[in-house]
Amino acid sequence: MSNLEAHPAEIDCQTEVENADPDHDGSLRVEVLTARDVPLGGPRAMTVHRTLPQRERSLIGAWCFADHYGPDDVSATGGMDVPPHPHIGLQTVSWLFTGEIEHRDTMGNRAMVRPGELNLMTSGHGIAHTEVSTQDTTVLHGVQLWVALPAGAANTARDFAHFVPQPITVGDVSALVFLGSLLGSTSPVDTFTPLVGAELRIPSGADITLDVDPGFEHGFLVDSGRVEIVDSTAATLERTELGYVGIGADSITLANRGDDDTRVIVLGGAPFDDDIIMWWNFVGRSHEEIVAAREEWMAHSERFGQVQGYTGEIQHLPAPTLPGTRLRARENTPGRA
């Protein structure tokens, strides 16, 4: 998914990691990140709820961008129709709950994004792609996530992976592990830094204890219902909120005390060592790198290639105007609940 903000902030994402060691009362430290609503497109825009990046926290492991959207009535908003647009220095992770999206990219891939199926695109030095919800889609609901590539892989070759995880059940809880390992399930999809990504469905009255890597940071993004991180400093997480737990925890218990079933996206990873700059659809290391990528995109450079088969009116999404100043540092400060 493209970041379609007309005036995207230029963000210097600096790595600073919270420790999950218990507070003085023995509670696990949890930082609650509240989403901001961002319209994608024009007057019939689909609204997304963005929890990463923000002032309080830029990264969770290498996860650097998290948009949650829907359930979206396509008849009212027009659904998703994102023209050819570029990326550098990142991987896009597409994960749907409802609906279907057609993906096309400059590698010639034409793939469908369907509920419970992972599509992971690696931009490396440069790629362009489109995303269009299908005509049969009436409701669109899912998450779009970005993973920052480490410096040694920032200019890697373009790539695309598709994976359908098998559901696993632990007690009353069901899970789909699409990246990394969790609950005894491992995704075969390679990543450039240690990561975990999973969907959990927790029925009313159920709970689950996750044995996690203490070297990972973790985030818990609530899609529906509400979830409690047991024995933590946080209040119950509501829909669209993301609870952050720093390194050090070897187990985390989630409980659904509400009347409705809960769906949670689990994001985790080893703390990211690089300070990165995010602007529009680019992840780089310097202001000059971002400027150069924008200029090459606007010049229709072969760095990004051409997307074939997109039938929309706009065949080359214009990049926003760069700010008149250099970077405004946005520190990734630790939260203290």
C-alpha positions in Angstrom: 0.0 0.0 0.0 1.2 3.5 -0.7 1.3 6.2 1.8 -1.1 8.7 0.0 -0.8 11.6 2.4 -0.4 14.8 0.5 2.1 16.2 3.0 3.9 13.2 4.5 6.2 14.0 7.4 9.8 13.3 7.0 10.7 11.1 10.0 14.1 10.3 11.4 13.5 6.9 13.1 16.1 6.5 15.9 16.4 3.2 17.6 15.7 3.3 21.3 14.4 0.2 23.1 12.3 -0.1 26.1 13.0 -2.9 28.6 10.1 -5.1 29.6 11.3 -5.7 33.1 8.5 -5.5 35.6 7.6 -2.1 37.2 8.0 -1.7 41.0 4.7 -3.4 41.6 5.6 -6.4 39.4 3.6 -5.4 36.4 4.9 -5.9 32.9 5.6 -2.5 31.3 3.3 -1.9 28.4 3.2 1.3 26.2 -0.2 1.9 24.5 0.0 3.5 21.1 -3.2 5.2 19.8 -3.9 5.2 16.1 -4.4 8.3 14.0 -6.9 8.3 11.2 -5.5 8.9 7.7 -7.7 9.1 4.5 -6.3 7.2 1.5 -7.1 9.2 -1.6 -9.9 11.7 -2.5 -13.4 12.5 -1.2 -14.5 8.9 -1.3 -11.4 7.9 0.6 -11.0 4.7 2.6 -9.7 5.7 6.1 -6.9 3.8 7.7 -5.8 3.7 11.4 -2.1 4.3 11.6 -0.2 3.2 14.7 3.4 3.2 13.3 5.3 5.4 13.0 4.4 8.1 15.5 6.1 10.4 17.9 6.1 8.0 20.8 7.6 5.1 18.8 9.0 4.7 15.3 9.8 1.0 15.3 9.0 -2.4 16.8 11.9 -4.5 15.7 12.2 -3.8 12.0 8.4 -3.2 11.7 8.2 0.5 10.8 4.7 1.1 9.4 1.3 -0.3 10.5 -2.0 0.6 8.8 -5.2 -1.1 9.9 -8.4 -0.6 7.8 -12.0 -1.7 7.7 -14.4 -3.2 7.8 -14.8 -0.8 4.8 -18.0 -0.6 2.8 -16.6 -0.6 -0.8 -19.9 0.7 -2.2 -19.5 3.9 -0.1 -15.7 4.5 -0.4 -14.9 2.9 -3.7 -12.5 0.4 -2.0 -8.8 0.4 -2.8 -7.3 1.6 -6.1 -3.7 2.6 -5.7 -1.9 3.5 -9.0 1.7 2.6 -9.7 3.9 3.9 -6.9 7.4 3.2 -5.8 9.2 1.8 -2.7 12.8 1.6 -1.6 14.5 0.1 1.4 11.6 -1.9 2.7 9.3 -4.9 2.5 5.5 -4.7 2.3 3.4 -7.2 4.2 -0.2 -7.5 3.0 -2.6 -9.3 5.3 -6.4 -9.4 4.8 -9.3 -10.4 7.0 -12.1 -9.8 4.4 -12.1 -9.0 0.7 -9.6 -9.5 -2.1 -7.0 -7.2 -3.6 -5.1 -7.6 -6.9 -1.3 -6.9 -6.7 0.8 -6.1 -9.8 4.5 -5.1 -9.7 7.4 -4.3 -12.0 8.7 -7.9 -11.7 5.7 -8.9 -13.7 3.9 -10.5 -10.6 0.2 -10.5 -10.7 -1.1 -12.0 -7.4 -4.2 -11.9 -5.3 -4.2 -10.9 -1.7 -6.8 -13.0 0.1 -7.7 -13.5 3.8 -5.3 -15.6 5.7 -2.6 -15.5 2.9 0.7 -13.6 3.1 2.0 -11.5 0.3 5.5 -10.1 1.0 7.2 -7.8 -1.5 10.8 -6.8 -1.2 11.6 -3.4 -2.8 15.3 -3.3 -2.2 16.9 -0.7 -4.5 13.6 0.1 -6.1 10.2 -1.4 -7.2 6.8 -0.1 -8.2 3.4 -1.8 -7.7 -0.4 -1.3 -7.7 -3.1 -2.5 -5.4 -6.8 -2.7 -6.5 -9.7 -4.3 -4.7 -11.6 -6.7 -6.9 -15.0 -6.1 -8.3 -16.5 -8.9 -6.2 -15.2 -7.3 -3.0 -18.0 -5.7 -0.9 -16.1 -5.3 2.4 -12.4 -4.6 2.7 -10.7 -5.3 6.0 -7.1 -5.9 6.9 -3.6 -4.6 7.7 -0.8 -3.2 5.6 2.6 -3.4 7.3 6.1 -2.4 6.3 9.4 -3.9 7.4 12.6 -1.8 7.2 15.6 -3.4 5.5 18.9 -3.3 7.3 21.7 -1.3 5.8 23.4 -4.5 4.3 20.2 -5.4 2.5 18.8 -2.0 1.6 19.8 -2.3 -2.0 19.0 -6.0 -2.4 17.2 -7.4 -5.5 13.5 -7.1 -5.8 11.5 -10.1 -4.6 8.0 -11.4 -4.0 6.8 -14.2 -1.8 3.4 -15.8 -1.2 2.6 -18.1 1.7 -0.6 -19.7 3.1 -0.1 -20.5 6.8 -1.9 -23.5 8.3 -4.2 -22.6 11.2 -3.1 -23.9 14.6 -5.2 -24.2 17.7 -4.1 -23.8 21.3 -7.0 -24.3 23.7 -9.8 -22.1 22.4 -7.4 -19.8 20.6 -6.6 -20.1 16.9 -3.5 -18.6 15.2 -2.0 -18.0 11.8 1.8 -17.4 11.9 2.8 -15.7 8.7 6.4 -14.6 9.6 8.9 -16.1 12.0 7.9 -18.6 14.8 5.2 -18.6 17.4 3.2 -21.3 19.3 5.3 -24.1 17.6 4.5 -22.9 14.1 7.2 -21.5 11.8 6.8 -19.6 8.5 9.2 -20.6 5.7 9.3 -17.0 4.4 12.8 -15.5 4.8 13.3 -12.1 6.4 16.4 -9.9 6.6 16.1 -9.4 10.4 14.6 -11.7 13.0 10.8 -11.1 13.0 7.5 -12.6 14.0 4.1 -11.8 12.6 0.8 -13.6 13.5 -2.9 -13.3 13.7 -4.6 -14.6 16.9 -8.4 -15.1 17.4 -9.3 -15.2 21.1 -12.9 -16.1 21.9 -14.7 -14.4 24.7 -13.5 -15.7 28.1 -10.3 -17.3 26.7 -6.7 -16.5 27.3 -3.4 -17.6 25.9 0.2 -17.5 27.1 2.8 -16.8 24.4 6.3 -18.1 24.9 8.3 -15.4 23.2 12.0 -14.6 22.5 13.2 -12.3 25.3 15.5 -10.6 22.8 12.4 -9.3 20.8 10.3 -6.3 21.2 6.6 -7.0 20.6 3.5 -5.1 19.6 -0.1 -6.3 19.9 -2.5 -4.5 17.4 -6.2 -5.0 18.2 -8.4 -5.4 15.2 -11.7 -6.3 16.9 -12.9 -6.7 20.4 -10.5 -5.9 23.2 -7.6 -7.7 24.8 -5.9 -7.5 28.2 -2.2 -8.0 28.5 -2.3 -9.9 31.9 -0.2 -8.6 34.8 0.8 -5.4 32.9 0.7 -1.7 33.5 -1.6 -1.1 30.6 -5.4 -1.0 30.7 -7.2 -3.3 28.4 -6.3 -2.5 24.7 -9.2 -1.3 22.6 -9.8 -1.7 18.9 -7.1 0.0 16.7 -4.8 0.4 19.7 -1.3 -1.2 19.8 0.3 -2.3 23.0 4.2 -2.3 23.0 6.3 -4.6 25.2 10.0 -4.1 25.2 12.8 -6.7 25.3 13.2 -9.0 28.3 9.9 -10.8 28.5 10.0 -14.6 27.9 6.2 -15.0 28.1 3.2 -12.7 27.6 -0.4 -13.7 28.4 -3.3 -12.2 26.5 -6.9 -12.5 27.8 -10.3 -11.7 26.4 -12.5 -10.6 29.3 -15.1 -9.0 27.0 -18.3 -10.3 25.5 -17.1 -10.3 21.9 -14.4 -12.4 20.2 -11.1 -10.6 19.7 -8.6 -10.6 16.8 -5.1 -9.4 17.5 -2.1 -9.0 15.2 1.2 -9.9 16.9 4.3 -8.0 15.6 7.8 -8.7 17.0 11.4 -8.6 16.2 14.9 -8.0 17.4 15.7 -4.3 18.0 16.6 -2.6 14.8 20.2 -1.3 14.8 19.9 1.3 12.1 18.6 4.8 12.3 16.4 5.3 9.2 14.6 8.1 7.5 11.0 7.5 6.3 9.3 9.8 3.8 6.3 8.9 1.6 7.0 5.4 0.4 10.8 5.4 0.9 13.1 4.2 3.7 16.6 5.5 3.5 19.6 6.6 5.5 20.0 10.2 4.5 18.0 13.2 3.2 20.0 13.0 0.0 19.0 9.4 -0.6 15.3 10.2 -0.3 15.7 13.2 -2.6 17.4 11.1 -5.2 14.8 8.4 -5.1 12.0 10.9 -5.5 13.8 12.5 -8.5 14.3 9.1 -10.2 10.7 8.2 -9.7 9.4 11.4 -11.1 11.8 11.0 -14.1 10.3 7.5 -14.8 13.7 6.0 -14.1 14.3 2.3 -14.8 15.3 2.0 -11.2 11.6 1.4 -10.5 10.5 -0.2 -13.8 7.0 -0.2 -15.2 3.9 -1.9 -13.9 2.0 -3.7 -16.7 -1.7 -4.3 -16.8 -3.0 -1.5 -14.5 -6.0 0.1 -16.2 -6.6 3.1 -13.9 -6.5 6.7 -15.1 -3.2 7.6 -13.3 -0.4 5.4 -14.6 2.4 7.0 -12.4 1.4 8.3 -9.0 3.2 11.7 -8.5 5.4 12.0 -5.5 4.4 14.8 -3.0 6.6 17.9 -2.8 9.5 17.5 -0.4 9.5 19.8 2.6 11.6 23.0 2.3 13.8 22.0 5.2 16.0 19.1 6.0 15.1 16.3 8.5 13.1 17.0 11.6 14.3 14.4 14.1 11.6 12.3 15.7 13.0 10.4 18.6 11.8 6.8 19.2 11.5 7.4 22.9 10.5 4.5 25.3 7.0 4.5 26.8 6.4 4.3 30.5 2.9 3.2 31.2 
